[in-house]
Amino acid sequence: MTQADLRRLVGAVGVDNLMDEVIHDLTEALRGFDAERIDVRKREGFALEHAGRTGVLEWMPVMRRGETVTIKVVGYNPDNPAEHGLPTIIATNSVYDCRTGHLQVVVDGVFATALRTGAASAVASQILARPDSRVLGLVGCGAQAVTQLHALSRVFTLERVLVFDTDKDVERSFAQRVAFLHLDVRRVSLEELEAQSDIICTATSVAVGAGPVITGQGLKPHVHINAVGSDLPGKTELPRSFLEDSLVCPDFLPQAVVEGECQQLPRERIGPELVSLVQAPEKYEDWRGRSTVFDSTGLALEDQVVTQTLLRHARRLGLGTRVDLESLSNDVMDPYGHVMTDAEILCDEQDLTSPAVSQRAVAS
Amino acid sequence: MTQADLRRLVGAVGVDNLMDEVIHDLTEALRGFDAERIDVRKREGFALEHAGRTGVLEWMPVMRRGETVTIKVVGYNPDNPAEHGLPTIIATNSVYDCRTGHLQVVVDGVFATALRTGAASAVASQILARPDSRVLGLVGCGAQAVTQLHALSRVFTLERVLVFDTDKDVERSFAQRVAFLHLDVRRVSLEELEAQSDIICTATSVAVGAGPVITGQGLKPHVHINAVGSDLPGKTELPRSFLEDSLVCPDFLPQAVVEGECQQLPRERIGPELVSLVQAPEKYEDWRGRSTVFDSTGLALEDQVVTQTLLRHARRLGLGTRVDLESLSNDVMDPYGHVMTDAEILCDEQDLTSPAVSQRAVAS
């Protein structure tokens, strides 16, 4: 699936419909989640040190037993925008047939990650936030904030969007980037944002050890926060005292205690995982009147869901290009069967094995 | 890099030259190996249960710090040949720019794995086997045996190749598959093979718990064995008593103790890793007169080396196709910048957001 295929797909389906489907598909995947059928791995990766700022390159594998393995490989490099003109998060999602090892699909993970991260916040917020939430605050106005807002706008009737970023250029350009939503977007101080928001999403590139990114003062008692930015050991966005007073729900506990807000909490103070929320939402309804946190570190299951959503449409629309990638010969026992051309075998038989001769033989 | 690109590459370079280069490049990579610069990870994966036979789908990441991350994703499925007409080992190798997360290359890993696994045995055998080794025994005559023989034929003057496989069809077809080497290939009993070989390669799909695949009786006192098949907990090819009497050198200790022949040995009975052999071969020269084992589980570094060897030629020859895969918009802060078409934005502005209308707008 190329960039161009993806563009055609979004053009045909519509970005609102696509977001609605990802929210729906993710909800269903969590509701029906069965650890016997789906094996989700904690992401692992390489830490990258660039001139003092930490980046990562990570792989996030998930298997639907007997069907497919989806692996997202994702780079988080906060210097990408300034140094390379590239998004902070670059990713590709690959799907393998787990019965044979065959690579079935490679598809963009940049758009997919933004979509599914937004969708995950929508799913959590539908359970933990007040259904009449009207004011959304966004701390950090980068690429992820666009889909946080988009996803939440699909499940809440938002009257006002308050935005704050330490990078004022990014803060200023945000309204234009979400113009397609026709919402009332206002740049405000962090203090105003904290005081007025029913739901807050933090999606920042705050450096390791430099958090929190909100004060935790003057918040509405029922505030729900989607903390999206934590993705590294030592990187957190919320004040510990606020976490201690709130129901903190990680997307994936083993990951959240390493690189999420849950790093700041002892295990016994951590609330249920997203899957538990979705499977028994009624248990957590009382928390809608109190402060809650969705600790979103990013779950391989989400990548599998969004990839399947995109591929379902791609198949329907006939998008994507078939590529013969693996060297598969007719004789499965012969690793050279496919790559040895007749010309080369001829050369070889004539003892003309120098590369120059082989090249001519192939060219002729 | 497609199948067709790879075929052109091999045609241009010649398979002998390519094998020589991989042996050379791997030797150099090991000789200059510096753990500060190269981060090799133990492979992880999903176990697959098919009707009683165990398979795996695994990822093998390695980083050249500040340059690239190479990840091979490899399936080992012993039922592939009979059930799907596919090789037991299917793999693809992907290269990422570790500074940005950008996916640079996807290339076949089937041919590459066979090449580099052969090359690794050649590197180890040059140090541990007698330089005048003349008789090579192959236990298991599948795809990996082809490149074991090819690689060893590049560094030893082989007079005779003795082959044995429990699958007699595979054993019979082997001579044809290696006809390009013009060697004297003979089907023999396991007993003859063990008695006459100076070097043995075991490359079998023996089931977990069903090993060993040789008796260990009547071997030449100086025999060197490349044990290539172990790749699963519980899967081993050599008798424990033989291992106990030999110098056993793993390619990568943390992996070999989990899924290699080294599973059968206490840690203190395990010899040096391949990298130590290559960095100080003179230390192990005395072992050429005694029995030695290269415990080859497959090292991510080998995949990185062979991938770079292939890509060097691909670049030189102008092979491969550039694909715009990641959804990168001009505005790095806008995940929708690239996928939202003008038509869709128009639709949206007119509040014509149903998919049917969007589709027509895009089609027009």
Chai-1 contact restraints between the chains, C-beta under 6 A:
chainA,res_idxA,chainB,res_idxB,connection_type,confidence,min_distance_angstrom,max_distance_angstrom,comment,restraint_id
A,T2,B,V323,contact,1.0,0.0,6.0,A-B,restraint_1
A,T2,B,D324,contact,1.0,0.0,6.0,A-B,restraint_2
A,Q3,B,D324,contact,1.0,0.0,6.0,A-B,restraint_3
A,Q3,B,S327,contact,1.0,0.0,6.0,A-B,restraint_4
A,L6,B,S327,contact,1.0,0.0,6.0,A-B,restraint_5
A,L6,B,V339,contact,1.0,0.0,6.0,A-B,restraint_6
A,R7,B,V339,contact,1.0,0.0,6.0,A-B,restraint_7
A,V10,B,V339,contact,1.0,0.0,6.0,A-B,restraint_8
A,G11,B,T341,contact,1.0,0.0,6.0,A-B,restraint_9
A,G11,B,E344,contact,1.0,0.0,6.0,A-B,restraint_10
A,G11,B,V362,contact,1.0,0.0,6.0,A-B,restraint_11
A,A12,B,Q359,contact,1.0,0.0,6.0,A-B,restraint_12
A,V13,B,P355,contact,1.0,0.0,6.0,A-B,restraint_13
A,G14,B,T353,contact,1.0,0.0,6.0,A-B,restraint_14
A,G14,B,P355,contact,1.0,0.0,6.0,A-B,restraint_15
A,G14,B,S358,contact,1.0,0.0,6.0,A-B,restraint_16
A,D16,B,T353,contact,1.0,0.0,6.0,A-B,restraint_17
A,N17,B,P355,contact,1.0,0.0,6.0,A-B,restraint_18
A,F46,B,M63,contact,1.0,0.0,6.0,A-B,restraint_19
A,L48,B,C98,contact,1.0,0.0,6.0,A-B,restraint_20
A,L57,B,V69,contact,1.0,0.0,6.0,A-B,restraint_21
A,L57,B,C98,contact,1.0,0.0,6.0,A-B,restraint_22
A,L57,B,G101,contact,1.0,0.0,6.0,A-B,restraint_23
A,W59,B,W59,contact,1.0,0.0,6.0,A-B,restraint_24
A,M63,B,F46,contact,1.0,0.0,6.0,A-B,restraint_25
A,V69,B,L57,contact,1.0,0.0,6.0,A-B,restraint_26
A,G75,B,G101,contact,1.0,0.0,6.0,A-B,restraint_27
A,N77,B,T100,contact,1.0,0.0,6.0,A-B,restraint_28
A,N77,B,G101,contact,1.0,0.0,6.0,A-B,restraint_29
A,N80,B,T100,contact,1.0,0.0,6.0,A-B,restraint_30
A,P81,B,V332,contact,1.0,0.0,6.0,A-B,restraint_31
A,H84,B,T100,contact,1.0,0.0,6.0,A-B,restraint_32
A,L86,B,T100,contact,1.0,0.0,6.0,A-B,restraint_33
A,P87,B,V332,contact,1.0,0.0,6.0,A-B,restraint_34
A,I90,B,T100,contact,1.0,0.0,6.0,A-B,restraint_35
A,I90,B,G101,contact,1.0,0.0,6.0,A-B,restraint_36
A,I90,B,H102,contact,1.0,0.0,6.0,A-B,restraint_37
A,I90,B,E326,contact,1.0,0.0,6.0,A-B,restraint_38
A,T92,B,L103,contact,1.0,0.0,6.0,A-B,restraint_39
A,C98,B,L48,contact,1.0,0.0,6.0,A-B,restraint_40
A,C98,B,L57,contact,1.0,0.0,6.0,A-B,restraint_41
A,T100,B,N77,contact,1.0,0.0,6.0,A-B,restraint_42
A,T100,B,N80,contact,1.0,0.0,6.0,A-B,restraint_43
A,T100,B,H84,contact,1.0,0.0,6.0,A-B,restraint_44
A,T100,B,L86,contact,1.0,0.0,6.0,A-B,restraint_45
A,T100,B,I90,contact,1.0,0.0,6.0,A-B,restraint_46
A,G101,B,L57,contact,1.0,0.0,6.0,A-B,restraint_47
A,G101,B,G75,contact,1.0,0.0,6.0,A-B,restraint_48
A,G101,B,I90,contact,1.0,0.0,6.0,A-B,restraint_49
A,H102,B,I90,contact,1.0,0.0,6.0,A-B,restraint_50
A,L103,B,T92,contact,1.0,0.0,6.0,A-B,restraint_51
A,D108,B,L325,contact,1.0,0.0,6.0,A-B,restraint_52
A,D108,B,E326,contact,1.0,0.0,6.0,A-B,restraint_53
A,D108,B,S327,contact,1.0,0.0,6.0,A-B,restraint_54
A,V110,B,E326,contact,1.0,0.0,6.0,A-B,restraint_55
A,V110,B,S327,contact,1.0,0.0,6.0,A-B,restraint_56
A,F111,B,S327,contact,1.0,0.0,6.0,A-B,restraint_57
A,F111,B,P335,contact,1.0,0.0,6.0,A-B,restraint_58
A,F111,B,V339,contact,1.0,0.0,6.0,A-B,restraint_59
A,A114,B,P335,contact,1.0,0.0,6.0,A-B,restraint_60
A,G142,B,M333,contact,1.0,0.0,6.0,A-B,restraint_61
A,A143,B,M333,contact,1.0,0.0,6.0,A-B,restraint_62
A,A143,B,P335,contact,1.0,0.0,6.0,A-B,restraint_63
A,V146,B,P335,contact,1.0,0.0,6.0,A-B,restraint_64
A,T147,B,P335,contact,1.0,0.0,6.0,A-B,restraint_65
A,V170,B,M333,contact,1.0,0.0,6.0,A-B,restraint_66
A,R177,B,D334,contact,1.0,0.0,6.0,A-B,restraint_67
A,F180,B,D348,contact,1.0,0.0,6.0,A-B,restraint_68
A,V323,B,T2,contact,1.0,0.0,6.0,A-B,restraint_69
A,D324,B,T2,contact,1.0,0.0,6.0,A-B,restraint_70
A,D324,B,Q3,contact,1.0,0.0,6.0,A-B,restraint_71
A,L325,B,D108,contact,1.0,0.0,6.0,A-B,restraint_72
A,E326,B,I90,contact,1.0,0.0,6.0,A-B,restraint_73
A,E326,B,D108,contact,1.0,0.0,6.0,A-B,restraint_74
A,E326,B,V110,contact,1.0,0.0,6.0,A-B,restraint_75
A,S327,B,Q3,contact,1.0,0.0,6.0,A-B,restraint_76
A,S327,B,L6,contact,1.0,0.0,6.0,A-B,restraint_77
A,S327,B,D108,contact,1.0,0.0,6.0,A-B,restraint_78
A,S327,B,V110,contact,1.0,0.0,6.0,A-B,restraint_79
A,S327,B,F111,contact,1.0,0.0,6.0,A-B,restraint_80
A,V332,B,P81,contact,1.0,0.0,6.0,A-B,restraint_81
A,V332,B,P87,contact,1.0,0.0,6.0,A-B,restraint_82
A,M333,B,G142,contact,1.0,0.0,6.0,A-B,restraint_83
A,M333,B,A143,contact,1.0,0.0,6.0,A-B,restraint_84
A,M333,B,V170,contact,1.0,0.0,6.0,A-B,restraint_85
A,D334,B,R177,contact,1.0,0.0,6.0,A-B,restraint_86
A,P335,B,F111,contact,1.0,0.0,6.0,A-B,restraint_87
A,P335,B,A114,contact,1.0,0.0,6.0,A-B,restraint_88
A,P335,B,A143,contact,1.0,0.0,6.0,A-B,restraint_89
A,P335,B,V146,contact,1.0,0.0,6.0,A-B,restraint_90
A,P335,B,T147,contact,1.0,0.0,6.0,A-B,restraint_91
A,V339,B,L6,contact,1.0,0.0,6.0,A-B,restraint_92
A,V339,B,R7,contact,1.0,0.0,6.0,A-B,restraint_93
A,V339,B,V10,contact,1.0,0.0,6.0,A-B,restraint_94
A,V339,B,F111,contact,1.0,0.0,6.0,A-B,restraint_95
A,T341,B,G11,contact,1.0,0.0,6.0,A-B,restraint_96
A,E344,B,G11,contact,1.0,0.0,6.0,A-B,restraint_97
A,D348,B,F180,contact,1.0,0.0,6.0,A-B,restraint_98
A,T353,B,G14,contact,1.0,0.0,6.0,A-B,restraint_99
A,T353,B,D16,contact,1.0,0.0,6.0,A-B,restraint_100
A,P355,B,V13,contact,1.0,0.0,6.0,A-B,restraint_101
A,P355,B,G14,contact,1.0,0.0,6.0,A-B,restraint_102
A,P355,B,N17,contact,1.0,0.0,6.0,A-B,restraint_103
A,S358,B,G14,contact,1.0,0.0,6.0,A-B,restraint_104
A,Q359,B,A12,contact,1.0,0.0,6.0,A-B,restraint_105
A,V362,B,G11,contact,1.0,0.0,6.0,A-B,restraint_106
